[in-house]
Amino acid sequence: MLCFDKLKIITSINYIKDIDENLFQTNSISGILQSHKYKKSKPSSLLIMNNYERNELVIEFTSKILKDNFIHLINKDTIYECLNNINKLNICTLDIDNIINNSEIVKCDPVKDINFQDIKELKNYTNSNLVNHSKWKNESYPNGFSIRKVVSTARYKERIVVYDKEKELQNKDNKDFLNSLSNKEKSLSHYKGKVRIEQNINTEKQIRELLNISDNQLMSVLNSDANPILTVLNKALKEPSANTHVVLTLQDRLRELMLKDCNFDLSKVEAEVRKYSSKNSSITNAMKPYRELHHRLFNNTVPAFDLRKLVV
């Protein structure tokens, strides 16, 4: 199921009422009301704007509007809860059913959370395997890195960011959000050892193309079975090829299969090793060849694994 961290919705201005004018900013020209705007960044980002000139209602929010359920992200199963939680703020009343059935998405951020321990190794792998370094750039990003297509025209821009979600949650900007949760430790535990891969799609045409849909209707977007992150990774990265210089022996091959089975997560590998080792065995010694192979796999210029398989 396709999941998102952020959506920007445009719908009819008729689908909002009971606006608290003490909380909404008013913009008037020559005494004629142009817009009402509500914007906040903490504990979760939310924008609501009534554009009376265009008869449009704009709503932009992130998965944090779901509070403790933010770990489930924005998707077809949680969209009603997202909008209902906005209503619970008592700043306005949204017509949820009409918004769900009669709205368009103009921006969205699809995401995929994967189990992986080492951002640096992922960055090295990605940088070594960009299909064209003049067309794609591997750049720094807080707690991770980004892959960006080098273009100047907005409609052709493509970007994916990869970052340690647990560390991102613990930064000072998220302090208010974590403190608003009923069980912040549970949320932090959910993201322990997880890397987020997040895509920014900023034009309506790109949404249709990358999600393989014919229109920008909210439910068309949420019901899409496309994999837009994989589509962009396929453009940015070289085709994987076998590397005989990394897997040298039959034992290497068997250990590689174990690593793949554990999504290259060394903590999971160690759990398996402990399960089948005697009490007197040295786990450090038993794990040494796995760690060495893991290092070779992710520090070799030719990939012995394929990042794309982790986002399927």
C-alpha positions as CSV (number, residue, x, y, z in Angstrom):
1,M,0.0,0.0,0.0
2,L,1.3,3.4,-1.0
3,C,2.0,5.6,2.0
4,F,2.8,9.3,2.3
5,D,4.4,11.6,4.9
6,K,2.8,14.8,3.4
7,L,-0.1,15.7,1.2
8,K,-1.3,19.0,-0.2
9,I,-5.0,19.0,-1.1
10,I,-7.0,21.5,-3.1
11,T,-10.8,21.3,-2.9
12,S,-13.9,23.4,-2.8
13,I,-14.2,26.3,-0.4
14,N,-17.7,24.9,0.4
15,Y,-16.2,22.1,2.4
16,I,-15.2,24.2,5.4
17,K,-17.2,26.1,7.9
18,D,-17.1,27.4,11.6
19,I,-13.8,29.1,11.0
20,D,-12.3,30.6,14.2
21,E,-11.4,34.1,13.0
22,N,-9.3,34.6,16.1
23,L,-6.9,31.9,14.9
24,F,-7.0,32.4,11.2
25,Q,-5.1,35.3,9.5
26,T,-7.3,37.5,7.4
27,N,-6.2,39.1,4.2
28,S,-8.4,41.8,2.7
29,I,-7.9,44.2,-0.2
30,S,-10.0,47.5,-0.3
31,G,-12.3,45.9,2.3
32,I,-12.9,42.8,0.3
33,L,-12.0,39.5,2.0
34,Q,-9.4,37.6,-0.1
35,S,-8.4,34.8,2.2
36,H,-8.3,33.1,5.6
37,K,-5.1,31.3,6.6
38,Y,-4.1,29.1,9.4
39,K,-0.6,27.9,9.7
40,K,1.5,26.1,12.4
41,S,4.6,24.0,12.5
42,K,4.4,22.5,16.0
43,P,3.7,19.9,17.3
44,S,2.7,19.0,13.7
45,S,2.8,21.0,10.4
46,L,-0.6,22.2,9.2
47,L,-1.7,24.7,6.6
48,I,-5.4,25.6,6.0
49,M,-6.2,28.4,3.5
50,N,-9.5,29.6,2.1
51,N,-8.9,31.5,-1.2
52,Y,-12.1,33.3,-1.7
53,E,-11.0,34.8,-5.1
54,R,-10.5,31.2,-6.5
55,N,-13.2,29.6,-4.4
56,E,-10.5,27.1,-3.2
57,L,-9.7,25.4,0.1
58,V,-6.1,24.3,0.5
59,I,-5.1,21.8,3.2
60,E,-1.5,20.7,3.7
61,F,-0.5,18.4,6.5
62,T,2.0,15.7,7.5
63,S,1.6,12.2,9.0
64,K,2.2,13.8,12.4
65,I,-1.4,14.9,12.4
66,L,-2.2,11.3,13.2
67,K,-0.5,11.7,16.6
68,D,0.4,8.2,18.0
69,N,-0.7,6.6,14.7
70,F,1.8,8.6,12.7
71,I,3.8,5.4,12.4
72,H,1.1,4.2,10.0
73,L,1.6,7.2,7.7
74,I,-1.0,8.8,5.4
75,N,-2.7,6.3,3.2
76,K,-6.2,5.2,2.1
77,D,-6.9,3.6,5.5
78,T,-5.8,6.7,7.6
79,I,-7.0,9.7,5.5
80,Y,-10.3,10.0,7.3
81,E,-8.5,10.0,10.7
82,C,-6.1,12.7,9.4
83,L,-9.0,15.0,8.5
84,N,-11.0,14.1,11.6
85,N,-8.0,15.1,13.8
86,I,-7.9,18.5,12.1
87,N,-11.6,18.9,13.1
88,K,-10.7,17.9,16.7
89,L,-8.5,21.0,16.9
90,N,-11.7,23.1,17.0
91,I,-10.3,25.7,14.6
92,C,-12.8,24.9,11.9
93,T,-15.1,22.2,10.6
94,L,-14.1,20.2,7.5
95,D,-16.6,18.3,5.4
96,I,-14.6,15.1,5.5
97,D,-16.6,12.9,3.2
98,N,-16.8,15.5,0.4
99,I,-13.1,16.4,0.8
100,I,-12.2,12.7,0.4
101,N,-14.4,12.2,-2.7
102,N,-13.9,15.6,-4.4
103,S,-10.4,16.9,-4.0
104,E,-7.1,16.9,-5.9
105,I,-3.6,16.3,-4.7
106,V,-1.1,18.9,-6.0
107,K,2.0,17.8,-3.9
108,C,2.9,14.7,-2.1
109,D,5.8,12.9,-0.4
110,P,5.7,9.1,-0.8
111,V,7.8,7.3,1.8
112,K,9.2,3.8,2.5
113,D,10.7,2.8,5.8
114,I,13.3,0.0,5.7
115,N,15.4,-1.8,8.2
116,F,19.0,-0.8,7.8
117,Q,21.7,0.2,10.3
118,D,24.3,2.3,8.5
119,I,23.4,5.4,6.6
120,K,27.0,6.1,5.6
121,E,27.3,2.7,3.8
122,L,24.1,3.4,1.9
123,K,25.4,6.8,0.9
124,N,28.7,5.3,-0.3
125,Y,26.8,2.7,-2.2
126,T,24.6,5.2,-3.9
127,N,27.4,7.6,-4.7
128,S,29.4,4.8,-6.3
129,N,26.5,3.7,-8.4
130,L,24.8,6.8,-9.8
131,V,24.2,6.3,-13.5
132,N,25.5,9.7,-14.4
133,H,27.2,12.1,-11.9
134,S,26.5,15.1,-14.1
135,K,22.8,14.4,-14.1
136,W,22.3,13.1,-10.5
137,K,23.9,14.3,-7.3
138,N,24.4,12.6,-4.0
139,E,24.2,15.4,-1.4
140,S,24.2,15.8,2.4
141,Y,20.9,15.9,4.2
142,P,20.3,16.0,8.0
143,N,20.9,12.5,9.4
144,G,21.3,11.1,5.9
145,F,21.7,12.1,2.3
146,S,19.7,13.0,-0.8
147,I,19.7,11.9,-4.5
148,R,18.8,14.9,-6.7
149,K,18.3,15.2,-10.4
150,V,20.3,18.2,-11.7
151,V,17.7,20.3,-13.6
152,S,16.6,23.9,-13.4
153,T,12.9,23.5,-14.5
154,A,10.6,22.7,-11.6
155,R,8.5,20.2,-13.5
156,Y,11.5,18.0,-14.2
157,K,12.9,18.1,-10.7
158,E,13.2,14.8,-8.9
159,R,14.6,14.1,-5.4
160,I,14.8,11.3,-2.9
161,V,16.0,11.8,0.7
162,V,17.4,8.9,2.8
163,Y,17.8,9.5,6.6
164,D,17.8,7.8,10.0
165,K,14.2,8.2,11.1
166,E,15.0,7.5,14.8
167,K,17.6,10.2,14.9
168,E,15.4,12.7,13.0
169,L,12.6,12.1,15.6
170,Q,15.0,12.9,18.4
171,N,16.1,16.3,17.1
172,K,15.0,19.4,19.0
173,D,12.4,20.4,16.3
174,N,10.4,17.2,17.1
175,K,10.5,17.7,20.9
176,D,7.0,19.2,21.1
177,F,5.6,16.5,18.9
178,L,7.1,13.6,20.9
179,N,5.9,15.2,24.1
180,S,2.3,15.4,22.7
181,L,2.2,11.6,22.2
182,S,0.7,9.3,24.8
183,N,3.6,6.8,24.4
184,K,6.6,8.4,22.8
185,E,8.9,5.5,23.8
186,K,6.8,3.2,21.7
187,S,7.1,5.4,18.7
188,L,10.9,5.7,19.1
189,S,11.1,2.0,19.5
190,H,9.2,1.5,16.3
191,Y,11.8,3.5,14.3
192,K,14.8,2.0,16.0
193,G,17.2,0.8,13.2
194,K,14.9,2.1,10.5
195,V,15.9,4.3,7.5
196,R,13.3,6.4,5.8
197,I,13.4,6.8,2.0
198,E,11.2,9.8,1.1
199,Q,10.3,11.3,-2.2
200,N,9.2,14.8,-3.0
201,I,6.7,15.1,-5.9
202,N,5.8,18.8,-6.5
203,T,3.8,19.0,-9.7
204,E,0.5,17.6,-10.7
205,K,1.9,16.1,-13.9
206,Q,4.6,14.3,-12.0
207,I,2.1,12.9,-9.6
208,R,0.1,11.4,-12.5
209,E,3.2,10.0,-14.2
210,L,4.9,8.6,-11.2
211,L,1.8,7.1,-9.7
212,N,0.5,5.9,-13.0
213,I,-2.9,7.5,-12.7
214,S,-5.1,9.5,-15.1
215,D,-6.2,12.3,-12.7
216,N,-5.1,13.9,-9.4
217,Q,-8.1,13.0,-7.4
218,L,-7.3,12.2,-3.7
219,M,-8.5,8.7,-3.8
220,S,-6.8,8.0,-7.2
221,V,-3.6,9.0,-5.5
222,L,-4.2,6.9,-2.4
223,N,-5.4,3.9,-4.3
224,S,-2.4,3.9,-6.7
225,D,-0.4,0.6,-6.7
226,A,2.6,2.2,-8.3
227,N,6.1,2.4,-6.7
228,P,7.3,6.0,-7.4
229,I,10.4,5.7,-5.3
230,L,11.5,2.6,-7.2
231,T,10.8,4.4,-10.5
232,V,13.2,7.3,-9.6
233,L,15.9,4.9,-8.2
234,N,15.8,3.0,-11.5
235,K,16.6,6.3,-13.3
236,A,19.3,7.4,-10.9
237,L,21.2,4.1,-10.2
238,K,23.2,1.7,-12.4
239,E,21.8,-1.7,-13.2
240,P,23.2,-4.1,-10.6
241,S,25.9,-6.6,-11.7
242,A,27.5,-9.7,-10.1
243,N,30.7,-9.1,-8.3
244,T,33.1,-12.0,-8.0
245,H,35.6,-9.9,-6.1
246,V,33.3,-9.7,-3.0
247,V,31.8,-13.1,-2.7
248,L,35.0,-15.3,-2.8
249,T,34.0,-18.7,-1.4
250,L,31.1,-21.0,-0.8
251,Q,31.0,-19.8,2.9
252,D,30.8,-16.2,1.6
253,R,27.9,-17.2,-0.5
254,L,26.1,-18.8,2.4
255,R,26.8,-15.8,4.6
256,E,25.5,-13.5,1.9
257,L,22.2,-15.4,1.8
258,M,21.9,-15.0,5.5
259,L,22.6,-11.2,5.2
260,K,19.9,-10.9,2.5
261,D,17.4,-12.9,4.5
262,C,18.0,-10.4,7.4
263,N,17.7,-7.4,5.1
264,F,21.5,-6.8,5.7
265,D,20.7,-5.9,9.4
266,L,23.6,-7.2,11.4
267,S,21.6,-7.2,14.7
268,K,19.2,-9.7,13.1
269,V,22.1,-11.8,11.8
270,E,23.6,-11.9,15.3
271,A,20.2,-13.0,16.7
272,E,20.2,-15.9,14.2
273,V,23.8,-16.8,15.1
274,R,23.0,-16.9,18.8
275,K,20.0,-19.1,18.1
276,Y,22.2,-21.8,16.6
277,S,25.4,-21.4,18.6
278,S,26.3,-23.3,21.7
279,K,26.6,-21.5,25.0
280,N,30.4,-21.7,24.9
281,S,30.7,-20.2,21.4
282,S,32.2,-16.8,21.0
283,I,29.6,-14.7,19.3
284,T,32.2,-12.1,18.5
285,N,34.3,-14.6,16.5
286,A,31.2,-16.1,14.9
287,M,30.0,-12.7,13.7
288,K,33.4,-11.5,12.4
289,P,33.1,-13.0,8.9
290,Y,29.5,-11.6,8.6
291,R,30.7,-8.2,9.5
292,E,33.7,-8.4,7.1
293,L,31.5,-9.5,4.2
294,H,28.9,-6.8,5.1
295,H,31.7,-4.2,4.9
296,R,32.9,-5.6,1.5
297,L,29.4,-5.6,0.1
298,F,28.8,-2.0,0.9
299,N,32.2,-0.5,0.3
300,N,32.8,-2.0,-3.1
301,T,32.2,0.2,-6.2
302,V,30.2,-2.5,-7.9
303,P,27.1,-3.4,-5.9
304,A,26.7,-6.9,-4.5
305,F,23.2,-6.0,-3.4
306,D,20.6,-3.7,-4.9
307,L,19.0,-0.9,-2.9
308,R,16.0,-1.1,-5.1
309,K,15.1,-4.5,-3.7
310,L,14.7,-2.9,-0.3
311,V,11.9,-0.6,-1.6
312,V,9.9,-3.2,-3.5
